Amino acid sequence: MAPAQVTGGREGEGVPAGMFVKEVPFEIEEREVDESVTEPDSASVLGSEGDNEDAVAGGAEGPLLIIEEQDNVDDEDFMKDIPPGSLDTLFDPRLDLPRYKAPGIDLLNDYKDKIYKVPNEELERNNRKIVKTLSDYKISVERIYARTGPTVTLYEIVPSAGVRISQIKRLEDDIALSLAARGVRIIAPIPGTNAVGIEVANSKPSVVPMKSLLEEPKFRNADYDLPVVIGRTISNEPMMFDLAKMPHLLVAGATGQGKSVGLNAIITSLLYTKHPSEMKMVLIDPKKVELSLYSKIEKHFLAKLPDSDDAIITDTQKVVYTLKSLTIEMDARYDLLKIAHVRTVKEYNEKFLSRRLNPLKGHRYMHYIVVVIDEYADLLMTAGREIEEPIVRLAQLARAIGIHLVIATQRPTANIITGLIKANFPARIAFRVISNIDSRTILETTGANQLVGRGDMLISVGGEITRVQCAFIDTPEVERITAFIGDQHGYSSAHYLPEYTGEEGENSGIGEVDLGRRDKLFDEAAKLVVQFQQGSTSLIQRRMNLGYNRAGRIMDQLEAAGIVGPSEGSKARQVYITDFNSLDKILSSLD
């Protein structure tokens, strides 16, 4: 049998495993399956998750399980209306918008006239200059290999035995002077190899079209929950990652170096790969112009507060309320995960899609929520701690329940990117910055100050830094994508986040409510609240297709009738009534 190949730090460099790994026998224990144990029917699976409320019918031997009849009434009423065999198929959230089509690749430009090949003369000239500069300082080289990329070329140098790495590292400025080139950066050594890397900017940098990245088979076949492709590496490989595993992303760089284009590349990757039922985005844009292009997809992909007019959040106070609303959603999701006995949103959705969680007990499909903040520094200047506290809390806890943050700032200083932020954002992207101090603030090392700009960036994932040329997507392309999505049939409105009324709403009472002049939909709303056991205005608004003000008045009437408790600010109201019999008595007494 041929020995297996163990791949080293770089692609294409394999080491025979037989050189240092001894083959050992490997067996898997096979267990006999007891076929006498019957599978629970689909009806019992739907209502039994973690609660043991349905007995398994059909001859399974064992101790008798006694269940109170009252606990089973709702499930039995629910089950009798379901057509036979309908629970045998998996739940599909995409059926919410069955005719939705993802944007086509033809909406993007290929920019063929802006893609250049580095001439061999330039490579050979730089090669000679590097060797001469090193030899001037008595540093001999065994081999040089040039690897061309869209913006920079990496010269991999294998120094002779006895040469110290620090000797080459100290010559960074001398090599840059000899080559008369910008963007010279020395990697000493290249991780996983015995070579030193010298990155030199190409005389004519090429554009990396977003279209070419989305067409890559490697990206199209990637099994990612939130797939993002953001550019090409020096070896012209697509730089892609799963945002769900990052789990949050910090983007920094000076003005005009490509941050907004990078955000567009991230958002475009998600729009091309996800269905509106699988992902929602919260777009926060204090500058008011960068993310406004995405307002057309409000009824497909965007989420906002129930009383908010604009889906793109620009007002600072609305930003604070939105972030605190997301913490409410986070806590609610964790409660559902606890009931379902799972640890992540992926495990929870697998259970829900296989119909092992009962929707009547509050369970629901959890879509991913991606929060994009375009200018974090401006928010900190205007709101301070009110902004940082919910962001840090989301960054610490929200990764397991499908809420992921992408934060961009043009001021990567220590008072903006604090220790709490850095600790919870392990994945970072640095575009060109002015000083090495800013580079250290973002990446914990220098290098971002030596980039050439115009999309040239360093991305740090797990402490490993990679130089990437960011994908380019122009404003007309984004407009075509959003128009294509916006013209399709969508939801009735943007996705509503849990309501958050703020400090004023926490202490305000309901005032005088005349139950003799109840809303016509009062009874229906009361049954809805009792059914879902969730005293939320946004629930009434969403399920009954009402405006926010009318739904709020109905909630005040429900409180006055003793069906729900008073407002608790950032939490949903407590529901006092737990069954429909008690509710019918209250409704009868009001008539």
C-alpha positions as CSV (number, residue, x, y, z in Angstrom):
1,M,0.0,0.0,0.0
2,A,1.4,3.4,-0.9
3,P,2.2,5.6,2.1
4,A,-0.3,8.5,2.8
5,Q,0.8,12.1,2.3
6,V,0.8,14.5,5.2
7,T,0.4,18.0,3.9
8,G,2.7,20.6,5.3
9,G,2.1,24.3,5.9
10,R,2.0,25.1,2.2
11,E,-0.2,23.7,-0.5
12,G,1.4,21.1,-2.7
13,E,4.2,20.1,-0.3
14,G,3.7,16.6,1.0
15,V,5.8,14.5,3.3
16,P,5.6,10.7,3.2
17,A,3.9,9.7,6.4
18,G,5.9,6.5,6.5
19,M,9.0,8.5,7.3
20,F,7.9,9.1,10.9
21,V,4.5,7.4,11.4
22,K,4.2,3.7,12.1
23,E,1.1,2.0,10.8
24,V,-1.0,0.4,13.5
25,P,-4.0,-1.9,13.3
26,F,-7.3,0.0,13.5
27,E,-10.6,-1.6,14.2
28,I,-14.1,-0.2,14.8
29,E,-16.3,-1.9,17.3
30,E,-19.5,-3.2,15.7
31,R,-22.5,-3.3,18.0
32,E,-25.6,-5.4,17.3
33,V,-28.8,-3.3,17.0
34,D,-31.7,-4.5,19.0
35,E,-34.4,-4.7,16.3
36,S,-37.1,-5.4,18.9
37,V,-37.1,-1.7,19.9
38,T,-39.7,0.1,17.9
39,E,-39.1,3.6,16.5
40,P,-41.3,6.3,17.9
41,D,-43.9,7.5,15.5
42,S,-43.7,11.0,14.0
43,A,-46.5,12.3,16.2
44,S,-44.7,11.4,19.4
45,V,-41.5,12.8,18.1
46,L,-43.0,16.2,17.4
47,G,-44.3,16.8,20.9
48,S,-41.8,14.8,23.0
49,E,-38.6,16.8,22.8
50,G,-37.2,17.1,26.3
51,D,-40.7,17.0,27.9
52,N,-41.9,13.3,27.6
53,E,-45.4,14.4,26.9
54,D,-46.5,11.8,24.4
55,A,-46.5,8.1,25.0
56,V,-45.0,5.9,22.3
57,A,-47.8,3.7,20.9
58,G,-47.2,0.2,19.6
59,G,-46.2,-2.7,21.8
60,A,-42.8,-1.6,23.2
61,E,-42.2,-3.4,26.5
62,G,-41.1,-1.5,29.6
63,P,-42.5,0.3,32.6
64,L,-45.8,2.1,32.1
65,L,-45.5,5.8,31.6
66,I,-48.3,7.8,33.3
67,I,-49.0,11.2,31.7
68,E,-51.6,13.7,32.9
69,E,-54.3,14.2,30.3
70,Q,-54.3,18.0,30.5
71,D,-50.7,18.1,29.3
72,N,-51.6,16.3,26.1
73,V,-54.8,18.2,25.1
74,D,-53.0,20.9,23.0
75,D,-50.8,18.4,21.2
76,E,-53.8,16.0,20.4
77,D,-55.8,18.9,19.1
78,F,-52.9,20.0,17.0
79,M,-52.1,16.5,15.6
80,K,-55.7,15.7,14.5
81,D,-55.6,18.6,11.9
82,I,-52.4,17.4,10.3
83,P,-52.8,15.3,7.1
84,P,-51.4,11.7,7.5
85,G,-47.8,11.4,6.4
86,S,-47.1,15.1,6.3
87,L,-44.6,14.7,9.2
88,D,-42.5,12.2,7.3
89,T,-40.8,14.9,5.2
90,L,-38.2,17.4,6.5
91,F,-39.3,20.9,7.2
92,D,-38.1,23.3,4.6
93,P,-37.8,27.0,5.6
94,R,-37.3,28.0,1.9
95,L,-41.0,27.3,1.2
96,D,-41.7,30.7,2.7
97,L,-40.5,32.1,-0.6
98,P,-40.6,29.1,-2.9
99,R,-40.1,31.2,-6.1
100,Y,-37.1,33.1,-4.9
101,K,-34.0,33.0,-7.2
102,A,-30.5,33.9,-6.2
103,P,-28.8,36.6,-8.4
104,G,-27.0,35.5,-11.5
105,I,-23.3,35.8,-12.1
106,D,-24.1,37.8,-15.3
107,L,-25.0,40.8,-13.1
108,L,-21.3,41.3,-12.3
109,N,-18.5,42.6,-14.5
110,D,-15.4,40.6,-15.3
111,Y,-12.9,43.6,-15.7
112,K,-10.7,41.6,-18.2
113,D,-9.1,44.9,-19.3
114,K,-7.8,45.5,-15.8
115,I,-6.1,42.1,-15.3
116,Y,-2.3,42.2,-16.1
117,K,0.4,39.5,-16.2
118,V,3.7,40.3,-14.5
119,P,6.4,40.2,-17.2
120,N,9.3,37.8,-16.8
121,E,11.7,40.7,-17.2
122,E,10.4,42.4,-14.1
123,L,10.7,39.1,-12.1
124,E,14.3,38.5,-13.2
125,R,15.3,42.2,-12.6
126,N,13.9,42.0,-9.0
127,N,15.6,38.6,-8.5
128,R,19.0,40.0,-9.4
129,K,18.6,43.1,-7.2
130,I,17.5,41.0,-4.2
131,V,20.5,38.7,-4.6
132,K,22.9,41.6,-5.0
133,T,21.5,43.4,-2.0
134,L,21.9,40.3,0.2
135,S,25.4,39.6,-1.1
136,D,26.5,43.1,-0.2
137,Y,25.8,42.2,3.4
138,K,27.5,38.8,3.0
139,I,24.3,36.8,3.0
140,S,24.4,33.9,0.5
141,V,21.2,32.4,-1.0
142,E,20.7,28.8,-2.2
143,R,17.5,29.3,-4.2
144,I,14.9,31.9,-5.1
145,Y,11.3,31.1,-6.2
146,A,8.9,33.8,-7.5
147,R,5.2,33.4,-6.9
148,T,3.1,36.1,-8.6
149,G,-0.2,37.5,-7.3
150,P,-2.6,40.1,-8.4
151,T,-1.0,43.0,-6.5
152,V,2.3,41.7,-5.1
153,T,4.9,39.0,-6.0
154,L,6.3,36.8,-3.2
155,Y,10.0,35.9,-3.6
156,E,10.7,32.8,-1.5
157,I,14.4,32.7,-0.6
158,V,16.2,29.7,0.9
159,P,19.3,31.1,2.7
160,S,22.5,29.2,3.0
161,A,23.3,27.2,6.1
162,G,24.5,29.4,9.0
163,V,22.6,32.6,7.9
164,R,20.5,34.1,10.7
165,I,16.9,35.1,9.9
166,S,17.3,38.3,11.9
167,Q,20.0,39.4,9.4
168,I,17.6,39.3,6.5
169,K,14.8,40.9,8.5
170,R,17.0,43.9,9.3
171,L,17.5,44.6,5.6
172,E,13.9,45.4,4.9
173,D,14.5,49.1,4.2
174,D,17.7,48.4,2.2
175,I,15.8,45.9,-0.1
176,A,13.0,48.3,-0.6
177,L,15.5,51.0,-1.6
178,S,17.3,48.7,-4.0
179,L,14.1,47.6,-5.7
180,A,12.6,51.1,-5.7
181,A,9.2,49.5,-5.0
182,R,6.4,50.1,-2.6
183,G,4.8,47.5,-0.3
184,V,8.0,45.6,0.4
185,R,7.4,43.3,3.4
186,I,9.6,40.5,4.7
187,I,8.1,37.3,6.2
188,A,10.8,35.6,8.2
189,P,10.3,32.7,8.0
190,I,7.3,31.7,5.9
191,P,5.2,29.5,8.2
192,G,5.8,25.8,7.6
193,T,8.8,26.2,5.3
194,N,12.5,26.8,5.5
195,A,12.3,29.9,3.3
196,V,12.2,33.6,3.9
197,G,9.5,35.6,2.0
198,I,10.0,39.0,0.4
199,E,6.8,40.6,-0.9
200,V,7.3,43.2,-3.6
201,A,4.4,45.2,-5.2
202,N,3.9,44.7,-8.9
203,S,4.4,47.7,-11.2
204,K,0.9,47.2,-12.6
205,P,-1.5,45.8,-10.0
206,S,-4.5,43.7,-11.3
207,V,-8.1,44.0,-10.3
208,V,-9.7,40.9,-8.7
209,P,-13.3,40.8,-10.0
210,M,-15.9,39.5,-7.6
211,K,-17.4,37.6,-10.6
212,S,-14.3,35.4,-10.9
213,L,-14.4,34.5,-7.2
214,L,-18.0,33.5,-7.2
215,E,-17.4,31.3,-10.2
216,E,-14.6,29.4,-8.4
217,P,-15.6,25.7,-8.0
218,K,-13.8,25.6,-4.6
219,F,-16.2,28.3,-3.3
220,R,-19.3,26.9,-4.9
221,N,-18.7,23.5,-3.5
222,A,-17.7,24.7,0.0
223,D,-19.8,23.3,2.8
224,Y,-20.1,26.5,4.8
225,D,-23.0,27.9,6.9
226,L,-22.2,31.5,6.0
227,P,-19.7,31.3,3.0
228,V,-17.7,34.4,2.3
229,V,-15.1,34.9,-0.4
230,I,-13.2,38.2,-0.1
231,G,-10.2,38.1,-2.5
232,R,-7.2,36.3,-3.8
233,T,-3.9,35.4,-2.1
234,I,-0.4,35.8,-3.5
235,S,-0.7,32.3,-5.1
236,N,-4.0,33.4,-6.8
237,E,-6.1,31.1,-4.6
238,P,-9.5,32.4,-3.5
239,M,-9.5,33.6,0.1
240,M,-12.7,32.2,1.6
241,F,-13.9,31.4,5.0
242,D,-17.1,30.5,7.0
243,L,-18.3,33.6,8.9
244,A,-20.2,31.3,11.3
245,K,-16.9,29.8,12.5
246,M,-14.9,33.1,12.7
247,P,-17.3,33.9,14.5
248,H,-17.0,37.7,14.3
249,L,-14.9,39.9,12.0
250,L,-13.1,43.2,12.7
251,V,-12.2,45.3,9.6
252,A,-9.9,48.4,10.0
253,G,-7.9,50.7,7.7
254,A,-7.3,54.3,6.8
255,T,-9.8,56.3,4.7
256,G,-10.0,55.3,1.1
257,Q,-8.1,52.0,1.4
258,G,-11.0,49.6,0.5
259,K,-13.0,49.0,3.7
260,S,-16.4,49.7,2.1
261,V,-15.6,47.6,-0.9
262,G,-14.5,44.8,1.4
263,L,-17.9,45.0,3.2
264,N,-19.7,44.9,-0.1
265,A,-17.7,41.8,-1.0
266,I,-18.8,40.1,2.3
267,I,-22.4,41.1,1.9
268,T,-22.5,40.0,-1.8
269,S,-21.0,36.6,-1.0
270,L,-23.9,36.0,1.5
271,L,-26.6,37.3,-0.9
272,Y,-25.4,34.9,-3.6
273,T,-25.4,31.8,-1.4
274,K,-28.2,32.2,1.2
275,H,-32.0,32.2,0.9
276,P,-33.9,35.0,2.6
277,S,-35.4,32.4,5.1
278,E,-31.9,31.3,6.1
279,M,-30.3,34.6,6.9
280,K,-31.1,38.2,7.9
281,M,-28.8,41.2,8.1
282,V,-28.8,44.2,10.4
283,L,-27.1,47.0,8.6
284,I,-25.8,49.9,10.7
285,D,-24.5,52.9,8.7
286,P,-23.7,56.1,10.7
287,K,-22.4,57.7,7.5
288,K,-25.8,57.2,5.9
289,V,-24.5,56.6,2.4
290,E,-22.3,53.5,2.3
291,L,-25.0,50.8,2.9
292,S,-28.1,52.7,1.6
293,L,-27.8,50.6,-1.6
294,Y,-29.2,47.6,0.2
295,S,-32.5,49.2,1.2
296,K,-34.1,47.6,-1.8
297,I,-33.8,44.1,-0.3
298,E,-35.6,45.2,3.0
299,K,-38.4,42.6,2.5
300,H,-36.0,39.8,1.8
301,F,-32.9,40.0,3.9
302,L,-33.0,42.9,6.3
303,A,-34.1,43.0,10.0
304,K,-35.1,46.1,12.0
305,L,-37.0,47.2,15.1
306,P,-40.8,47.0,14.8
307,D,-41.3,50.8,15.2
308,S,-38.4,51.7,12.8
309,D,-39.2,53.3,9.5
310,D,-35.8,52.7,7.7
311,A,-34.2,49.2,7.4
312,I,-30.8,50.8,7.2
313,I,-30.1,52.1,10.7
314,T,-28.4,55.5,10.8
315,D,-29.7,57.2,14.0
316,T,-27.4,56.6,17.0
317,Q,-30.2,56.0,19.5
318,K,-31.8,53.5,17.1
319,V,-28.5,51.7,16.9
320,V,-28.4,51.4,20.7
321,Y,-32.0,50.1,20.8
322,T,-31.2,47.7,17.9
323,L,-28.2,46.2,19.6
324,K,-30.0,45.8,22.9
325,S,-32.9,44.2,21.0
326,L,-30.4,41.7,19.6
327,T,-29.3,40.8,23.1
328,I,-33.0,40.0,23.9
329,E,-33.1,37.8,20.8
330,M,-29.9,36.2,21.9
331,D,-31.3,35.4,25.4
332,A,-34.5,34.0,23.9
333,R,-32.6,31.7,21.5
334,Y,-30.5,30.4,24.4
335,D,-33.7,29.6,26.3
336,L,-34.9,27.5,23.3
337,L,-31.5,25.8,23.0
338,K,-31.7,24.9,26.7
339,I,-35.2,23.4,26.2
340,A,-34.1,21.4,23.1
341,H,-31.0,20.1,24.9
342,V,-28.6,21.3,22.2
343,R,-25.5,23.6,22.3
344,T,-25.5,25.4,18.9
345,V,-28.0,26.9,16.4
346,K,-26.9,24.3,13.9
347,E,-27.8,21.4,16.1
348,Y,-31.1,23.1,17.0
349,N,-32.1,23.6,13.4
350,E,-31.2,20.0,12.5
351,K,-33.7,18.9,15.2
352,F,-36.3,21.4,14.1
353,L,-36.0,20.5,10.4
354,S,-36.4,16.8,11.2
355,R,-39.6,17.8,13.1
356,R,-38.4,16.7,16.5
357,L,-39.3,20.1,18.1
358,N,-42.9,21.2,18.6
359,P,-43.7,24.7,17.3
360,L,-46.6,24.9,19.7
361,K,-44.1,25.0,22.5
362,G,-42.4,28.1,21.1
363,H,-39.8,26.4,18.9
364,R,-39.0,28.0,15.6
365,Y,-36.5,27.8,12.8
366,M,-33.5,30.0,13.7
367,H,-32.1,31.9,10.8
368,Y,-28.6,33.4,11.0
369,I,-28.3,37.1,11.8
370,V,-25.3,39.1,10.4
371,V,-24.8,42.5,11.9
372,V,-22.7,44.9,9.8
373,I,-21.5,48.1,11.3
374,D,-19.7,50.4,8.9
375,E,-18.2,53.1,11.1
376,Y,-17.7,51.9,14.7
377,A,-15.5,54.8,15.8
378,D,-18.2,57.3,15.0
379,L,-20.7,55.4,17.1
380,L,-18.3,55.3,20.0
381,M,-17.9,59.1,19.8
382,T,-21.6,59.8,20.0
383,A,-22.9,57.0,22.3
384,G,-19.8,55.7,24.1
385,R,-20.5,52.9,26.6
386,E,-24.1,52.4,25.4
387,I,-22.7,51.0,22.2
388,E,-19.8,49.0,23.5
389,E,-21.6,47.1,26.2
390,P,-24.2,45.3,23.9
391,I,-21.5,44.7,21.2
392,V,-19.2,43.1,23.7
393,R,-22.0,41.0,25.1
394,L,-23.0,39.8,21.7
395,A,-19.4,39.1,20.7
396,Q,-19.0,37.0,23.9
397,L,-22.1,35.0,23.7
398,A,-23.9,35.2,20.4
399,R,-21.6,32.9,18.4
400,A,-23.5,29.8,19.4
401,I,-27.0,31.0,18.5
402,G,-26.2,32.3,15.0
403,I,-25.7,36.1,15.5
404,H,-22.4,37.3,13.9
405,L,-20.8,40.7,13.9
406,V,-18.8,42.4,11.2
407,I,-17.4,45.8,12.5
408,A,-15.5,48.3,10.4
409,T,-13.6,51.3,11.5
410,Q,-11.2,53.9,10.0
411,R,-9.6,54.7,13.3
412,P,-7.8,51.6,14.5
413,T,-6.5,53.3,17.7
414,A,-6.3,51.7,21.1
415,N,-9.2,53.7,22.6
416,I,-11.5,52.4,19.7
417,I,-10.3,48.8,19.4
418,T,-10.2,48.1,23.2
419,G,-9.0,45.0,24.8
420,L,-12.5,43.7,25.2
421,I,-13.1,44.1,21.5
422,K,-9.8,42.5,20.5
423,A,-10.4,39.5,22.8
424,N,-13.7,38.7,21.2
425,F,-12.8,39.3,17.5
426,P,-10.1,36.8,16.7
427,A,-10.6,37.2,13.0
428,R,-9.4,40.6,11.7
429,I,-8.8,42.3,8.4
430,A,-6.3,45.2,8.1
431,F,-6.2,47.5,5.1
432,R,-3.4,50.0,4.8
433,V,-2.9,52.1,7.9
434,I,-0.6,55.1,8.5
435,S,1.6,53.9,11.3
436,N,3.0,50.6,12.7
437,I,1.3,51.4,16.0
438,D,-2.1,51.2,14.3
439,S,-1.0,47.9,12.6
440,R,0.0,46.5,16.0
441,T,-3.4,47.5,17.4
442,I,-5.3,45.6,14.7
443,L,-3.0,42.6,14.1
444,E,-0.7,42.5,17.1
445,T,2.2,42.9,14.6
446,T,3.5,45.4,12.0
447,G,2.9,45.0,8.3
448,A,-0.4,46.8,7.6
449,N,1.5,50.1,7.4
450,Q,3.6,48.6,4.5
451,L,0.6,47.7,2.2
452,V,0.1,49.5,-1.1
453,G,-3.6,50.4,-0.6
454,R,-6.5,50.0,-3.1
455,G,-7.7,46.8,-1.6
456,D,-4.3,45.4,-0.5
457,M,-5.0,43.8,2.9
458,L,-3.8,41.4,5.6
459,I,-6.2,39.0,7.1
460,S,-5.5,37.3,10.4
461,V,-7.3,34.1,11.3
462,G,-6.2,32.1,14.3
463,G,-3.0,34.1,14.5
464,E,-1.9,33.2,11.0
465,I,-1.6,36.3,8.7
466,T,-2.2,36.1,4.9
467,R,-1.8,38.9,2.4
468,V,-4.8,39.2,0.1
469,Q,-6.0,41.5,-2.7
470,C,-9.6,42.3,-1.9
471,A,-12.3,41.6,-4.5
472,F,-13.6,44.6,-6.4
473,I,-17.3,45.1,-6.8
474,D,-18.5,48.5,-8.1
475,T,-21.6,50.5,-7.1
476,P,-23.5,49.7,-10.4
477,E,-23.0,46.0,-9.8
478,V,-24.4,46.2,-6.2
479,E,-27.4,48.2,-7.6
480,R,-28.1,45.4,-10.2
481,I,-27.9,42.7,-7.5
482,T,-30.3,44.5,-5.1
483,A,-32.7,45.4,-7.9
484,F,-32.8,41.8,-9.0
485,I,-33.6,40.6,-5.4
486,G,-35.9,43.5,-4.6
487,D,-38.1,42.9,-7.8
488,Q,-38.9,39.4,-6.6
489,H,-41.8,38.6,-4.3
490,G,-40.7,38.9,-0.7
491,Y,-42.1,39.0,2.8
492,S,-44.7,41.6,3.8
493,S,-42.1,43.6,5.6
494,A,-38.5,43.4,7.0
495,H,-37.9,40.9,9.7
496,Y,-38.9,42.4,13.1
497,L,-36.5,42.1,16.0
498,P,-37.8,41.9,19.6
499,E,-39.2,45.3,20.7
500,Y,-37.1,47.5,22.9
501,T,-38.6,50.7,24.3
502,G,-35.5,52.1,26.1
503,E,-35.2,53.7,29.5
504,E,-38.3,55.8,29.2
505,G,-40.5,52.8,28.3
506,E,-39.2,50.8,31.3
507,N,-40.8,53.1,33.8
508,S,-43.9,54.2,32.0
509,G,-47.3,52.7,33.0
510,I,-50.1,51.8,30.7
511,G,-52.3,54.7,31.8
512,E,-56.1,54.4,31.8
513,V,-57.3,51.6,29.6
514,D,-61.0,51.2,28.9
515,L,-61.7,47.5,28.5
516,G,-65.2,48.3,27.4
517,R,-63.7,49.7,24.1
518,R,-61.4,46.9,23.3
519,D,-59.9,46.4,19.9
520,K,-61.8,44.1,17.5
521,L,-58.8,41.8,17.4
522,F,-58.4,41.7,21.2
523,D,-59.7,38.1,21.6
524,E,-57.5,36.8,18.7
525,A,-54.4,38.5,20.1
526,A,-55.1,37.1,23.5
527,K,-55.3,33.5,22.1
528,L,-52.1,34.2,20.1
529,V,-50.2,35.3,23.2
530,V,-51.4,32.4,25.3
531,Q,-50.6,29.9,22.5
532,F,-47.0,31.0,22.2
533,Q,-46.5,32.1,25.8
534,Q,-44.8,35.2,24.7
535,G,-46.0,38.6,25.7
536,S,-44.4,40.6,22.8
537,T,-45.9,43.4,20.8
538,S,-43.7,42.4,17.8
539,L,-45.3,38.9,17.9
540,I,-48.8,40.4,17.6
541,Q,-47.6,42.8,14.9
542,R,-45.9,40.0,12.9
543,R,-48.5,37.3,13.2
544,M,-51.6,39.5,12.8
545,N,-50.2,41.9,10.2
546,L,-50.8,45.0,12.3
547,G,-49.0,48.3,12.7
548,Y,-46.8,48.9,15.7
549,N,-49.1,51.4,17.4
550,R,-52.2,49.3,17.2
551,A,-50.3,46.2,18.4
552,G,-49.0,48.3,21.3
553,R,-52.5,49.4,22.3
554,I,-53.7,45.7,22.2
555,M,-50.8,44.8,24.5
556,D,-51.8,47.5,26.9
557,Q,-55.4,46.1,26.9
558,L,-54.1,42.6,27.5
559,E,-52.1,43.9,30.5
560,A,-55.2,45.7,31.9
561,A,-57.2,42.4,31.5
562,G,-54.6,40.5,33.6
563,I,-53.5,38.3,30.7
564,V,-49.9,39.6,30.5
565,G,-47.7,41.3,33.0
566,P,-46.3,44.9,32.9
567,S,-43.5,45.9,30.6
568,E,-40.1,44.8,31.8
569,G,-38.1,47.0,29.4
570,S,-35.6,44.7,27.7
571,K,-37.6,41.5,28.4
572,A,-40.8,40.2,26.9
573,R,-43.8,40.5,29.2
574,Q,-44.7,37.6,31.4
575,V,-47.9,35.7,30.3
576,Y,-50.1,35.0,33.3
577,I,-52.6,32.6,31.6
578,T,-51.2,29.2,30.6
579,D,-54.3,27.4,29.1
580,F,-57.2,28.3,26.9
581,N,-59.9,27.3,29.4
582,S,-58.7,30.0,31.8
583,L,-58.5,32.5,29.0
584,D,-62.1,31.8,27.9
585,K,-63.3,32.6,31.4
586,I,-61.5,36.0,31.4
587,L,-62.8,36.8,27.9
588,S,-66.4,35.9,29.0
589,S,-66.1,38.1,32.1
590,L,-65.2,41.1,29.9
591,D,-68.2,40.8,27.6
